[in-house]
Amino acid sequence: MTAVKQSILNKNRKDKFLLVLNLPDVIKGINKTDQADRDSTYVNQDALQYSIYGTVVPDTSIPAVELGFAGQVVPVTSYNRPAWAPITVNFTVDNMFSNWWVLWKWLDLINDSYKGTFNAKGLKDPNWKFDDSYTTNVTVFGLDEYNRQKIQFDYTHVLITGLGGITYNYRDPDQIESTFTFSFGQFLPKLL
């Protein structure tokens, strides 16, 4: 038995994490200084300040398969992971709506809300081809009581699939909250 280097009473808290969202390349391509088109495409590339109060580290499974042997059934590994379930993140909308707007533009570039097309600007480029410019990586850091990063959860090939609505209420002085949902290719945790 090895000695424990900390008290077994030390527990982690639900409010000690940080989400870092890199902008996908397609969003970085929007020119934030183009004043003529500012109202319809403007994205503040520094607007990814999310006050997140809920995210999910996904369940991980490798299902067993039943193998018949000697009149019995023995479970053996399938050596196969099922597709990851989408992740929903709860966040507080900032006072400029910038963090909500970045997510909206990401969805809007996938399917334009006005024209019903897929990135019409990109399709006009004769050299354009489908690639992973609509995906990005997301990292969630678990923090200790001194806000030092202790564990890192990386999500790769992240694609936004939904953005929650905003509910206004004159009788409720609380902050505006919303959600976004993303699908991802890989989930890679590591201790720091």
C-alpha positions as CSV (number, residue, x, y, z in Angstrom):
1,M,0.0,0.0,0.0
2,T,1.4,3.4,-0.9
3,A,1.3,6.5,1.3
4,V,-1.4,9.1,0.4
5,K,0.2,12.5,-0.1
6,Q,-2.9,14.4,0.9
7,S,-5.8,14.0,3.2
8,I,-8.5,11.6,2.0
9,L,-10.9,14.3,3.1
10,N,-9.7,16.7,0.2
11,K,-12.5,16.7,-2.3
12,N,-12.9,18.6,-5.6
13,R,-15.6,21.1,-6.2
14,K,-18.1,21.4,-9.0
15,D,-17.4,25.2,-9.5
16,K,-13.7,24.7,-10.1
17,F,-13.2,24.4,-13.9
18,L,-12.4,26.5,-16.9
19,L,-13.5,26.0,-20.5
20,V,-11.3,27.2,-23.3
21,L,-12.9,27.4,-26.8
22,N,-10.6,28.0,-29.7
23,L,-12.4,29.7,-32.6
24,P,-12.8,27.5,-35.7
25,D,-10.9,28.7,-38.8
26,V,-14.1,29.7,-40.6
27,I,-14.9,32.2,-37.8
28,K,-11.3,33.6,-37.7
29,G,-11.8,34.4,-41.4
30,I,-14.4,37.0,-40.7
31,N,-12.9,40.4,-41.0
32,K,-13.8,42.2,-37.8
33,T,-12.9,45.7,-39.2
34,D,-15.1,45.6,-42.2
35,Q,-17.6,48.3,-41.1
36,A,-19.8,48.0,-44.2
37,D,-20.8,44.5,-43.4
38,R,-20.4,44.8,-39.6
39,D,-24.0,44.3,-38.6
40,S,-24.4,41.0,-40.3
41,T,-21.0,39.4,-39.9
42,Y,-19.0,41.2,-37.1
43,V,-17.4,38.8,-34.7
44,N,-15.3,40.0,-31.8
45,Q,-12.5,37.5,-31.9
46,D,-11.7,38.1,-28.2
47,A,-15.3,37.4,-27.1
48,L,-14.9,33.9,-25.7
49,Q,-15.3,34.8,-22.1
50,Y,-17.8,32.2,-20.8
51,S,-19.1,32.1,-17.3
52,I,-19.9,28.4,-17.4
53,Y,-21.9,26.7,-14.7
54,G,-22.3,23.3,-16.2
55,T,-20.6,21.0,-18.6
56,V,-20.4,17.3,-18.8
57,V,-17.5,15.0,-18.9
58,P,-18.9,12.2,-21.0
59,D,-19.6,8.6,-19.9
60,T,-17.0,6.3,-21.3
61,S,-17.8,2.7,-22.2
62,I,-16.4,-0.2,-24.1
63,P,-19.3,-2.7,-24.3
64,A,-18.8,-6.4,-23.6
65,V,-20.1,-9.0,-26.0
66,E,-21.3,-12.4,-24.9
67,L,-19.2,-15.3,-26.0
68,G,-20.7,-18.8,-25.7
69,F,-18.2,-21.3,-24.3
70,A,-18.6,-24.8,-22.8
71,G,-22.4,-24.3,-22.2
72,Q,-21.8,-21.0,-20.5
73,V,-21.8,-17.3,-21.6
74,V,-18.6,-15.4,-20.9
75,P,-18.4,-11.6,-21.4
76,V,-15.4,-10.5,-23.5
77,T,-14.5,-7.0,-24.6
78,S,-15.8,-5.7,-27.9
79,Y,-12.6,-3.6,-28.3
80,N,-15.0,-0.9,-29.6
81,R,-16.2,2.5,-28.3
82,P,-19.6,3.7,-29.3
83,A,-19.9,7.2,-30.7
84,W,-19.7,9.9,-28.1
85,A,-23.0,11.6,-27.1
86,P,-23.2,15.3,-27.8
87,I,-22.2,17.6,-24.9
88,T,-24.4,20.5,-23.7
89,V,-22.7,23.4,-21.9
90,N,-24.6,26.0,-19.8
91,F,-23.2,29.5,-19.8
92,T,-24.0,33.0,-18.7
93,V,-24.5,35.5,-21.6
94,D,-22.2,38.6,-21.3
95,N,-23.6,42.1,-21.2
96,M,-22.6,42.7,-24.9
97,F,-24.0,39.3,-26.1
98,S,-20.6,38.7,-27.6
99,N,-20.2,35.1,-26.4
100,W,-23.7,34.2,-27.7
101,W,-23.1,36.0,-31.0
102,V,-19.9,34.0,-31.7
103,L,-21.8,30.8,-31.3
104,W,-24.6,32.1,-33.5
105,K,-22.2,33.1,-36.3
106,W,-20.6,29.6,-36.1
107,L,-24.0,28.0,-36.6
108,D,-25.0,30.6,-39.3
109,L,-21.9,29.8,-41.3
110,I,-22.9,26.2,-41.4
111,N,-26.4,27.1,-42.6
112,D,-27.1,30.7,-43.4
113,S,-30.3,31.8,-41.6
114,Y,-31.3,34.3,-44.3
115,K,-30.4,32.4,-47.5
116,G,-30.7,28.8,-46.2
117,T,-27.3,28.0,-47.8
118,F,-24.1,26.6,-46.5
119,N,-21.5,29.4,-46.2
120,A,-22.4,31.1,-49.5
121,K,-19.2,33.2,-49.4
122,G,-17.1,30.1,-49.2
123,L,-19.0,28.4,-52.1
124,K,-18.2,31.4,-54.4
125,D,-14.5,30.7,-54.0
126,P,-13.5,28.3,-56.8
127,N,-10.7,26.8,-54.6
128,W,-13.0,26.1,-51.7
129,K,-13.4,22.5,-50.6
130,F,-15.0,20.9,-47.5
131,D,-12.5,20.5,-44.7
132,D,-12.4,20.8,-41.0
133,S,-12.4,24.6,-40.9
134,Y,-15.8,24.4,-39.2
135,T,-14.5,22.3,-36.3
136,T,-12.2,23.3,-33.4
137,N,-10.9,21.9,-30.2
138,V,-12.3,22.6,-26.7
139,T,-10.5,22.1,-23.4
140,V,-12.0,21.9,-19.9
141,F,-9.5,22.3,-17.1
142,G,-10.3,21.0,-13.6
143,L,-8.9,23.3,-11.0
144,D,-7.9,22.8,-7.4
145,E,-8.7,25.1,-4.4
146,Y,-5.9,27.5,-5.5
147,N,-7.2,27.6,-9.1
148,R,-4.3,25.6,-10.4
149,Q,-5.0,23.3,-13.3
150,K,-5.0,19.7,-12.2
151,I,-6.7,17.7,-15.0
152,Q,-7.4,18.5,-18.6
153,F,-10.3,17.2,-20.7
154,D,-9.7,17.7,-24.5
155,Y,-12.4,17.5,-27.0
156,T,-11.2,17.3,-30.6
157,H,-13.0,18.0,-33.9
158,V,-15.7,19.9,-32.1
159,L,-18.7,21.0,-34.2
160,I,-21.5,23.1,-32.7
161,T,-24.9,21.6,-33.3
162,G,-27.2,23.8,-31.2
163,L,-27.6,27.1,-29.4
164,G,-30.1,27.5,-26.6
165,G,-32.6,30.3,-26.6
166,I,-32.7,33.4,-24.4
167,T,-35.6,34.0,-22.0
168,Y,-36.4,37.5,-20.9
169,N,-38.5,38.2,-17.8
170,Y,-39.0,41.7,-16.3
171,R,-39.8,40.0,-12.9
172,D,-36.5,38.1,-12.8
173,P,-33.3,40.1,-12.1
174,D,-31.0,37.2,-12.6
175,Q,-28.3,37.0,-15.3
176,I,-29.3,35.7,-18.7
177,E,-28.3,32.1,-19.3
178,S,-28.2,30.0,-22.4
179,T,-26.7,26.7,-23.6
180,F,-24.8,25.3,-26.6
181,T,-24.4,21.8,-27.7
182,F,-21.5,20.3,-29.6
183,S,-20.5,17.0,-31.1
184,F,-16.9,15.9,-31.1
185,G,-14.6,13.2,-32.4
186,Q,-12.3,12.3,-29.5
187,F,-12.3,12.8,-25.8
188,L,-8.8,12.9,-24.3
189,P,-8.3,13.4,-20.5
190,K,-4.9,13.8,-18.9
191,L,-3.6,14.6,-15.4
192,L,-1.4,17.7,-15.2
